């Protein structure tokens, strides 16, 4: 093949597909919410709680709808029920996890900054971290302490706890608020994704 103007040979353009960014459980939870019902236009349904698959029904077999169970479950927990009504996927081999991943990929998100006050202490048993006044990480009696691995520093440990609980994408900064012999208090500043 040659370019008509210059006579130079042109090679065909080959497009190499780039791998998709992995969808995390945090992404799924952010999009589906605490309680979610997905309904396809053929009558198939799937019910999710906290991003976890609970049950599905087959519309072709006239299975009972999950709508009432999903609605009552959300109501019992004083939460709203998110509902997605979608067309049946065109591919034959598709499962609910593929559909959920597609929903998570298509949701518009924005990265925002968040912060939380964290206390770290050194004891003879090792290093420990406490998240102050956090609805999830402070513990039911506001006295939950996370151990820090021997090979971890404060930054790595705080980032690990925030990300493994789906609260942050990454930790950006630890700002020292108070430093004494036994305790150090920081403002942990992190990035997180929110739906817009």
N, C-alpha and C positions, 0 to 999 in steps of 0.2 A: 504494500500500500504506500503511495507517495502523495505528498502535498503538491497540488497542482501548481502553485505559485513558485515554490522554491525547488521542487524536484527532490526534496529531502524525504526520507522514509519516515512514516509515522507508525508507531506501534499501537496496537489496540490498548485502550484504557482498561485496566483490571481493577475492579473495586473489591477491596478486602474488607469483609465485614468486621466491625469492631465489636468486641464482647460487651454485652450489656452490663451496666453497673449492678452488682448483686442487690437484691431486695432483702432488707433485714427484717427481723421480727418487729423491731421498733417502727419501721416504715408501715408494715401491715397494721399494727395496732393504731398508729396515728390516723390511717385512712379509714379503717373499719370502725374504730371507736370501741367502747366497752361491749356493746351488744350490736350485732349486725345480722341482717337477713338478706341473702342474695337470691333473687328470683330470676330465672331465665324465661323467655317467652314461650317455651314448651311446657312450662309448669314445674320444672325441676327447681328445688330450693336447697339452700345450705344455711345453717345457723352457726354463727361464730360468737364466742365470748372471749374478750380480751385478746383478739387476734388468733384464737385457737379454734380449730374446727371441732364442732360438737356433734352435728348430725346433718344428714341430707335426705331429701325425698326425691322420688322419681315420678314425674308428672305422667309419663306413659303408663305407669302401673296404678294410677289413681291413688297414690299414697296420700294420707292426710296432710294438710298444709301445716307448716311449722310457724305460721304467722302468729297465731294466738299464744303458743308457747314462748316465742321470742318476745312478743309484746309484754306478756306477764312477767317474764324473767327480768327484763329491763326495768319494768315498773317496780318490782319487788326490791330492786337495788337502787331505786330512785335515780335511774339513768334514762337517757333517751335511746331509742332504737333507730339505728341507721339502716335504711333499706336501699338496695341497688337493684334496679330492674334492667336486665341486659338481654341482648339478642343471644341466641344459641351460637357459640363459636363455630366458625366454618370448618375447622379441622375436625376429623373424626376422633382422634385420640387426644382428648383433653380431660383434665381432672380439675377439681375445685381449686387445688393449690395453684394451677396455671392461671385460672380466672382471677384469683385473689392477687397474684403477682402482677397481672395486667392492670388491675384496678389501682394497685399501689404505684405502679410506674406512671400511670396517667394522671394522678392527682397533682394539682399545682401546689408546690411547697416553696417555702422561703426559709433561709437560714437566718436565725436571730441569735442574739447573745442573751444568756441567762447568768445568774450568779447565786451562790449559796455560801453561807458561812460554815466553815469546817474547822474543827478542833483536832489537833494531833497531839498524842502524848507518848512518851517513852516510859516503859515500866520494865521491871526485871523480866517479865514474860515476853516483852517485845514491843513493837510500835503498834498503836491503835489509832483509828480515825472515827470521829463522830460528826454527823451532819446536823447542824443546829436548826431547829424549828422547820424541818422538812417533812411534809405529810407522808412520804414513803420511807425515807432513809433515816429518820430520827428514831423510829421504833415506837411501839404502842405506848410505852411509858417514858418516851423521850430520853432513853438511856441505852440506845443501841450503838455498840462499838464494833467497827470492822477491823480485823487483823491485817497487818501489812506484812507481806512476804519479806524474808531476809534480803533477797536480791532487789527489792523494789525501793525506790525513793518515794517521798511524799507525793510528788507530782504524778508519777506513774500509778500509784495506788489509788489516788483520788480519781484520776481519769478512768481507770479500770472499773471502779465501782459505779461511776456515773454512766459509762457506756454500756456495761453489762446489764444495767437496770433500764436501759432504753431512754435515759433522760438527757443524754448528750451525744453529739457526734464526735466531739473531741474537747479536751481541756485546753484553753489558750493561755491562762495566766493564773498564778497564785500570788495574791497581793497580801503581804504580811500585815495583820492588824495588831497583833500582840505577840510578843515572844518572851517567854520566861523559862526558867530551868526545866520545868516539867511539861508545860503546855505551850503550844503555838496555835494561834488562831489566824486563819486566812480567809480572804474572800476568793472563792474559786469561781473564775469566769470561764464559761464554756459556750460552745456553739451547739444549737439544736435546731432541728427542722420543725416547722409548723405548717399546717395546711392553710392556704390563703383562699 
